[in-house]
Amino acid sequence: MLFKTIETEINTLDVASITQERKELLQPLIDYIQSKIINSGPVHLNFICTHNSRRSHLSQVWAQTMAYYFHIKNVHCFSGGTEVTAVFPMVVQTLKNSGFKFRIISEGENPKYRITYSKNEKPIIGFSKAYDDNFNPKTEFAAIMTCSQADENCPYIPGAEKRIPITYEDPKAFDNTPQQAEKYKERSTQIATEMKYVFSNIKPSK
């Protein structure tokens, strides 16, 4: 079972608020996941952003959680960047506020986190890495480009079966301002709502 705080938040997310334009951007991801489910294959999704520090991690965590929420099995979500930095602390705090539990399993300039959303489910491992890091899939995955800079700089992702641009505005623009927490929450909510829409449109395998 999902942790109660996360489940409560998911239940409040309004997919009707998503514009038609955004739904059209999300459709290729729905189609990709559905095709994998129909063929009984694993679904590997790699969310890619420049620094793998903000949007790509929010996307990875919410996508994995929504797959579980909608009982879509065999979904494995990853994230990566064109550069390696670290998960930005406000991303950790924002997800903690939504009910995710974090435990540091490796300290340093680029900490590695064990992120849990359910008592019995395998945790998400979160840390900044290149999109082609050994931790990530090498073939048979969809590359979801979550920022326009990575989308422009990486026209080709080796091994990806499908490249899907679903870009988000960077909450980094509000770092060290009074609106920082609000804007990170806003971006997290947008991503969560869109991932809820995606997985609500997947028909589980029989």
C-alpha positions in Angstrom: 0.0 0.0 0.0 1.1 3.6 -0.7 2.0 5.7 2.3 -1.2 7.5 3.3 0.0 11.1 2.7 1.1 10.2 -0.9 -2.2 8.5 -1.6 -4.2 11.4 -0.3 -2.2 13.8 -2.5 -2.7 11.6 -5.6 -6.4 11.6 -5.0 -6.5 15.4 -5.0 -4.7 15.7 -8.3 -7.1 16.9 -11.1 -6.2 15.5 -14.5 -9.0 17.6 -16.0 -6.7 20.6 -15.4 -4.3 19.3 -18.1 -4.6 21.3 -21.4 -5.2 19.5 -24.7 -1.8 20.7 -25.8 -0.1 18.9 -22.9 -2.3 15.8 -23.4 -1.0 15.6 -27.0 2.6 15.8 -25.7 1.9 13.0 -23.2 0.2 10.7 -25.7 3.4 9.2 -27.2 4.4 8.1 -23.7 1.0 6.5 -23.1 1.3 4.7 -26.5 4.8 3.5 -25.7 3.9 2.1 -22.3 0.7 0.5 -23.6 2.6 -1.2 -26.4 5.0 -2.7 -23.9 2.2 -3.9 -21.7 0.3 -5.5 -24.6 3.5 -7.4 -25.5 4.1 -8.4 -21.9 7.5 -6.7 -21.9 9.1 -4.7 -19.2 8.6 -0.9 -19.4 11.9 1.0 -19.0 11.5 4.8 -18.8 14.6 7.1 -18.5 13.7 10.7 -17.6 16.5 13.0 -18.9 17.4 16.6 -18.0 20.6 18.5 -18.2 21.8 18.2 -14.6 19.7 15.3 -13.3 19.0 17.3 -10.2 15.4 18.6 -10.3 12.8 17.8 -13.0 14.1 14.4 -14.1 14.0 13.2 -10.5 10.5 14.5 -9.8 9.4 12.7 -13.0 11.1 9.5 -12.1 9.7 9.3 -8.6 6.1 10.3 -9.6 6.1 8.0 -12.7 7.2 5.0 -10.6 4.6 5.8 -7.9 1.8 6.2 -10.4 2.5 2.9 -12.0 2.1 1.3 -8.6 -1.0 3.4 -7.8 -2.7 2.1 -11.0 -1.4 -1.5 -10.7 0.7 -1.3 -13.8 3.3 -4.0 -13.3 6.8 -4.3 -14.6 7.5 -0.6 -14.9 11.0 0.5 -14.1 11.7 4.3 -14.0 15.2 5.9 -14.2 16.7 9.3 -14.6 19.9 10.8 -15.9 21.5 14.0 -17.2 23.9 15.3 -19.8 26.0 16.4 -16.8 26.4 14.9 -13.2 25.6 17.2 -10.3 23.4 16.2 -7.3 19.8 15.9 -6.4 18.9 19.5 -5.4 17.9 19.6 -1.7 14.6 21.4 -2.4 13.5 18.4 -4.5 14.1 16.1 -1.6 12.2 18.4 0.8 9.3 18.8 -1.7 8.9 15.0 -2.1 9.3 14.5 1.7 6.4 17.0 2.1 4.3 14.8 -0.2 5.0 11.8 2.0 8.0 10.1 0.4 10.6 8.7 2.8 14.3 9.4 2.1 17.3 7.6 3.6 20.8 8.5 2.6 22.7 5.4 1.6 25.8 7.1 0.3 27.0 10.6 1.4 29.3 13.1 -0.4 28.8 15.8 -3.0 26.4 13.6 -4.9 24.4 11.7 -2.2 22.6 8.6 -3.0 19.1 8.2 -1.6 16.8 5.3 -0.9 13.3 6.7 -1.7 10.2 4.8 -0.5 6.6 5.3 -1.3 5.2 2.0 0.0 6.2 -0.2 2.9 6.5 -3.3 0.7 7.7 -2.0 -2.7 11.3 -1.9 -3.8 12.7 1.6 -3.1 13.6 4.1 -5.8 17.4 4.9 -5.8 17.9 8.6 -6.4 21.2 10.2 -7.3 22.6 12.4 -10.1 24.1 10.4 -13.0 24.7 10.6 -16.7 21.8 9.3 -18.8 24.0 6.4 -20.0 25.3 5.5 -16.5 25.6 1.8 -15.9 22.8 2.1 -13.4 20.4 3.0 -16.3 19.1 0.7 -19.1 21.2 0.5 -22.2 18.6 -0.8 -24.7 14.8 -1.1 -25.0 13.8 2.0 -23.1 12.0 5.3 -23.8 14.0 8.5 -23.3 11.7 11.2 -21.9 13.3 14.6 -22.3 12.1 16.8 -19.3 14.0 19.9 -20.2 14.4 21.8 -23.5 18.1 22.2 -23.1 18.7 18.4 -22.9 16.2 18.0 -25.7 18.1 20.3 -28.0 21.6 19.1 -26.9 20.8 15.4 -27.2 19.1 14.8 -30.6 20.1 11.1 -30.3 20.1 8.9 -27.2 21.9 5.6 -27.8 19.8 2.5 -27.2 16.5 4.4 -26.8 13.6 2.8 -28.7 11.6 6.0 -28.4 12.6 9.6 -27.6 9.7 11.6 -26.2 10.0 15.4 -25.3 7.8 16.3 -22.3 9.5 19.4 -21.1 8.9 21.4 -17.9 9.9 24.8 -16.7 12.8 24.8 -14.3 12.0 25.7 -10.7 15.7 26.5 -10.4 14.7 30.1 -11.5 13.2 30.6 -8.0 16.2 29.3 -6.0 17.0 31.6 -3.0 13.8 33.6 -3.4 10.7 33.7 -1.2 8.8 31.7 -3.8 11.2 28.8 -3.9 9.2 26.2 -1.9 5.9 27.2 -3.6 7.4 26.9 -7.1 9.1 23.5 -6.4 5.7 22.3 -5.1 4.0 23.7 -8.2 6.3 21.8 -10.5 6.1 18.6 -8.5 2.3 18.8 -8.6 2.3 19.4 -12.4 4.5 16.4 -13.0 2.5 14.3 -10.6 -0.8 15.3 -12.3 0.6 14.5 -15.8 2.0 11.1 -14.7 -1.4 10.3 -13.1 -3.0 11.1 -16.4 -0.5 8.9 -18.3 -0.9 5.8 -16.1 -4.7 6.3 -15.8 -4.8 5.7 -19.5 -2.9 2.4 -19.5 -4.9 -0.8 -19.6 -3.2 -3.4 -17.4 -2.2 -6.7 -19.0 -4.7 -9.6 -18.4 
